[in-house]
């Protein structure tokens, strides 16, 4: 079964957050219970909409 790594830990190798670890559920039950691994895929954050600088117009001249 595949698990998603939420916190860094050392298993059969070094796992970093965002990695996928394949193991039997019984072997990593303690890691799932402690919040180190998750059965669910992580939710992706939506990308921020880029600001369109052309819509705001030119800045006023500060010398006036």
N, C-alpha and C positions, 0 to 999 in steps of 0.2 A: 504494500500500500504506500502511496505517496503522501508525504507530509510537507507543509510549508514551514520554514524556519522563521520564527519571530524574534528570537534572541540568540546571540552567538553562543555556541557550545562546542565541545569536543566530543565526538562520538567515535566512529571508526575513522574519521578524519575531521578536520576543522570545518565547522559550518558557520556561515555568516547570515545575518538577516536577509531574507529574500531568496535564499537558496531553497532547493527542493531536496528532501531526504527520502529515500526509499528504504523502508524497514517494515518488519511485521508489527502489527498493532500491539501485541503483548510486550514486545521488547522496549517500546518507547512510550508506554502508557504513563509512566511517571513524568515524562517530559511534556506530554499533552496536558496532564493534570496541573502541572506547575506553570503552564503558559509559555513553554519554550517552543513547542511545535503546535501546529494547527492542522486540522483535517481539511478545512475550507481554504479555498483560494483567496489570497488577499484582495481586497477591493481596491481598484485603481482610482487614484485621485483624478478628477477632471482637470484638464489644462485650463489655466487662466486665459481669458480673452485678452489679446494684446490691445493696448490703447492705441487708438488712431490719432496721432498728433495733428494730422491735417484737419480734422474736424473742429478742433478747438480754436483755430485761427492763429494769427501771428501775435506774439506778445507785444504789449504796449511799450513804447519807448520810455525808459525810465528817466530820461533827462528833461522831459516836459513837465 
